[in-house]
Amino acid sequence: MDRCDELAAISFLRHGIERTYLTPEHAKHNALAAEWMKEAGMQVRVDPAGTLIGRMEGSEPGLPAVVIASHLDTVPNAGRYDGILGVLSGIAVARRLRDRAGELPFAVEVCAYGDEEGVRFGATLLGSRAMAGSWNEGWMDLEDEHGVTLEQAFRDFGLDPSQVATAAKRAEDVVAYLEIHIEQGPFLEAADQSLGVVTAIAGARRLALQIHGDARHAGGTPYARRKDALVGAAIAVQAIERIGRETGVIATVGQLEAHPGAVNVVPGRVDFSLDLRAADDALQARTWTRILQEIESTCASRGLTLTWEQIHSAPTVTCAPWVMDAVVDGIAATGDDAPMRLWSRAGHDAMAMAAVTDIGMIFVRCEDGISHHPNESVLVEDVAAGLDALEATVWSLAERVRAGRAPADGRP
């Protein structure tokens, strides 16, 4: 917890926390976390995508690794636990394992990814995607708000952009991936439980929608002749929330802008966003179809038209049963024999790493589910339980590997 406070002091903001990818703050948090990794007995390096990696060998050098990871970058005006708690918990557990590492049938690597939030360049999970071998070379042309390209940011940080592909791990080099993270939701707190087993990470679909009407003088256009795009959008937003509640799919309109935007003009066009999240891709797809049909029906009845574009799509990622079983063992070691199972409504680096290995996650209760906000808060006793559970999970994975109950290459 003290180390979370130390990292919180590294910030681009004078008041508040902000650390983004390939910035001086990134270099500072890597340097500080590297010292803690070395203290824990790990060999430390930075990979070609800027990810800090600490490695502790197992019973013999060069074994495949269990990767324990999260991120140290933040959103603007962030809290001090989202991502950070996961990296520091990994370091703390590695330190506990140090004297018994020779008993492990695998190495342990703790990774501090450089970019999960995607604040600076817009694309998310860059560090973990590079490690998973899913890097897109087109990202090098992305620019930040100052016009600096990602390629130039690599060079400024001391990295060679032509080598980023070499950050990729092979499936046979990874046994499993573990991540411990604050829940970013209220369910553990409501159930009065410290820890939870993550079953899946929500697939997400993001859309940009436009409702087109007719911009006319507000005073001179009677209701019967209006084609008010904003009224149509308002009905659509209500329908989106209602359908989301009915289906259990998380459906959010986070942006809405009326054009031309004058106080005395009937809006002729409204742009709005839609973010859909679900633990079941088929359910998400059916929900989007239902939303689309209802908005189109509203538009047809009011003389409006709808256009839309899908701007992001990520499939649901399911945690591997054998890794989830190890997580259950880990949480049981803390005294909770029936841990809550819940799916993550937020994205995590585990989503990217699922492309190369089997994943498992532990959630830690956070106050009121608050995250991406300075009011992020966790209990010391919950963090202590999380450390015990993560350590026990590693030993449970070791038992499964020794007993031949784990995939030989980390895959089902």
N, C-alpha and C positions, 0 to 999 in steps of 0.2 A: 504494500500500500504506500509505503514511503517512496518507493521507486516510481510509482504512478505519479506522485506529487513532483518528483524530480523531473520527469519527462514533461509534465505540464508546464514547467518553467521554460521549456524550449518552444518558442512560438514566434511567428511572424507578427502577430498582433501585440500591441502594447498592453491591452486589456482584453484577455481572452486567449483561447488556444486555437492555433492554426498551424499545421505542418503539412505541406504538400510535396509532391513528387519531384525529386531531383533539384531541390532547393538547398540553401545553406542549412535550413532546419532539418531537412532529411539527413544531411551529412552529420549534423550534431547528434541527432537521435541514434543514428547508426553507431557513432563513436562511443556514446555512453552505453548503449546496450551491448556493444562488443566487449567493453570492459567487464560487464557483469557476466557475459558468457565465458570469458577467460577465467574469471574467478570461480565459475562453476565447474571448470575443468574441461572446457571444450576448445577445440581448434576452430579458429574463426576466419571467415573469408567473406568477401562481397561478390556476388555473382554478376554476370554481364548485364543484368537488368536492374542492378542496384539493391537487390535483396541481400540482407545480412543473414549469414548462415553460421550457426555454431554446431559442430559435430563432436559427438562422443562415441568412440568405438565400442563395440560389444565384445563378445568372447574372442574374436579375432579381427584383425584389421580388414577393412574393405567389404564388410557385410552390407546387404541391403538395409535401408534405414526405415524406422518409424519416424515420420515427420510430424512434429508438433509446431503449429504455426498460427500466426494471425498478422495483423498489420499495425504499424506505428504512425501512419499518416492519419489526418483528421479532416473533417469538414470544417468550414469557418465557424468560429465561436463554439467550439466543441466541448464535450465533456472529457473526463480524464480516464475513462475505462473502456470505451468502445474500441476493440482491437488491442489496445495497449495491455489490458489485463491478460489477454490470451498469450501474448509474447512473454510477458514477465512471469506468468505462471509456468510456461514451458521452461524458462531459465531456472526458476526455483526448483522445479521437479528434476531437471537435469542435475542440479547440485545435490539433491537427495540421492540420485542414482549413482553418483560418481564413484563411491567406494564399492558398489556392487555391479558396476557396468560389465565386468567380466563374466557375469552370470547370464547376460542377455544374449539371445540368439540373433540379435540384430543391433545395428548402430542406432543411435538417437540423434536426430537433427532438429534443432530449433531454428525456425526461420522467422525473420521480421520483414514482411513484404513492404516494399516501398510505396506501393500505390494500390489501395483497395477502393478508396472513395471516388476517384476520378475527378477531383475538384479542378485540377489545373488544366488538363487537356480534354476532359469530357468522357474519355473511355475509361471504364472501370476494370479492376482486378488485373492491372498490368503486370505486377510482379509475379503473381501466382499463375497468370496465363503464360508468361515466359517460361516458368518452371514446368508447367504442364505441357509445353510444346504447342500451344495454340496462339502464339503471337502472330499478329497481322502486320505485315511490313507496311501496309498503308497507314498505320498509326503514326509512322515517323513524320508524316506531313501535317499532323495535327498541330494547331497553334494555341498558345495560351493567350490571355487577354492583352498581353504586351507584344504579340506577334512573334514570340519565340517558338520555333518548331520543336517538336519532341526530339527530333534528330539533333538539333543544336543543344538542347538541354542535356542530352546524353554526353555530348562532347564537353560541355561546360562543367559537368559533374565528374569528368575524368573517365567516362566509359566510352567504349568503342561501339557505336551503333551497329556496325557490321557483324559484331560477335554475339548479338542478343540471342540468336537461335541456339547458341551453345549452352545457354542456361537450362535448356530442356532436360528433364530427367527421363530415363527409360523406365518402363513399368517394372522391369526386373530389378531395378535398383531401389524400389520403394515397397515396403511391406504394407503400410497403411498410413493414412493421414488422420491426425487428431487436432481438433480445435476446441478450445474452451472460450466462451464468449458470454457477455451479459445478454440476458434474454431479449432486451429491447421490446418487451411486451409485459402485460400485467398478470399473466396466467399463473406463474409460480407464486407470486406474492398472494394472489387470491386464494391459492390452495395451501398457503403457509408452508411451502417447500423451498428448500435452499437451492436444489439442483434439479435439472431435468435432462432427459435423454432426447436428443433431436432425432426425429425419424426421417425428415426430408427438408429440403430448402426450396422454397416456393419458386415455381416458374413464373416469369414475369413477361407481360406483353405491354408495350407502350404505343399509344396511337396519338396522332395529331388529327383533329377533326375540325371541319369548317361547316357552319350552317350559313347558307346564302339566302338573303332576302332582298329587300328593296329599300334603299336609303331615301327617305322623304322628310319633308318639313314636319316637325312634330305637331305644330299648331294647325297646319293646313290639310293634314291627311286624316280623314275619319277612320275609326276602327275597322269598319267593314272593308276598307281599301288598303289596310296595312299588311305588309309582309315583314313582320318584325323578327329579325334573326335572333335578337336577344331573348325574346319571349320563348321562341323555339328552343334555344339553348337552355334556358331555365327549366323548361319542362324536361329536357333531355337529362340534365343533371339530377333532377329528382328521380327520374326513371332509373338512372344508373345506380343511385344509392338504394332504391327499393329492390332492384333485381339483385344487387350484391348481397343485401341482407337475406333475401329469400334463398339464394343459392349457396351462401357461405363463401363466395368468392370475394376477395377484397377488391373493391372497385372505387377508384379515387379520381376526382377531377381536381387537379392542383393548380391549373392555369386557365384563365378565361379572359379574353380581351375583345371588346366590342369596337367596331369600326363604322363610321369614321370617329366615333368617340366624343361627339359634341352633345352638350346637354339638351339641345333643341332639335336633334335629328333622330328619327327612327333608325336604329342600327340596321345597316344593310348586310353586315357580315360579322360573324362571331367565330373566333378561333378558340378552341379549348383542347385540353389534354385529357387523356384517359390512361390510367395505370391499373392493370389487372394482375392480381396475384392469387395463386391457388397451389395447393399441394397435389393437384391432379390436373394434368394438362388437358385431358378430354373435357373435364368439367369447366375448365377455363375457356376452352374453345366454344362449348355450348353456350356459356354465359355471354360471350362476346356476340355470338350469332343472335341471341335473344335481344341484347341491348341494341344491336344494329337494326334489327327489324322494328323495334319499338321507336327508335329515333326516326327511321325512314317513314314510318306511319305518321308520326307527329308532323314531320315536314310536309308530307303529301296533303295532310288535312289543312295546313296553314299556308299553302302556296310557297313553301320553302324548298331548298334543295340541300343535300348533304354530300360533302366530299370528305374522304379520309385517307390517311396513309399510316401504315405501320412503321414505326421508327426503331423499334427494339423488340427482340424476342429471345428469351432464354428458357430452355426447358427445365422442368422440375428435376432436381437431383435428389435421389433417394440414398440415404445412408445404408451402408452394407450391413446385412443382418449379423454377420460374425463380428464386425467391429461394434455394432450396437450392443451385442451381447457382452462384449468386453467392457463397454461403458456402463452397462447395468451392473456388472460385477464391481466396477470401480466405485459407483455410487453406493452400492450395497455395503462396501467396506466402510462407509461413513455412518452406517446405521439405518439407512433408508432402503428397506428391502423391496419397496414398490414405488420406484421413482416415476414421476409423471413423464409421459411421452408426449411430445408436442412438435409440430412442424414450425420451421422458421419462416416468418413472414418477410424477413429481410434477407438480402443477399450476403454472401460471405466468400472468402477466398477458397473455402472448401468446394464451392461450386466449380471453380476452375480446376482444382486438383483432382476432382472426380474423373477427369478425362484420362488420368494416368494411373490412378490407384483407388482403392476402396477408402471411404471416408467415414468418420464418426465425429459427433460433436456433443459437448456438454454445455448446457445453459446454466448460468448463475443468475439467481434472482436479482433484480434491480428495482429500486423504489419507483412505484407507480408506472413501471414500464418506460420511464423517460430515457431517451437516448438522443444523440446528436444535439445536445443541449448542455450548457454549463451545469445544470442541476442533476446530471447523472450521479447516481449514488448507489453504493453497494455496502453490505454489512461485512465487517471484518470476519465474523464467524462463517459467513457464506463463502468468502474467499478461501478461508482455511479449509473448509470442507471441500471446495473445488480442487485445491492442491492435493489433498488426500485422495480424492476420487481420480484425479488425473494420474497420479503415481500408481495407484492400484490398477487402473486401466492398462497402463504400460505392462505391468506384470501379468495381467490377464492375457494380453496379446502374446506375451512371451510363452505362456503355457500353451496357448493355441498353436503357435508356430512349432514348438517342440513336439506337440502331439500330432502334428500334421493336419490340423483343423483349419489352417489358413491357406488361401491360394498361393501357389508357389511363386507367382509373379506379382502378387498383390491384387490380382483381378479374379472375378468369379469364373 
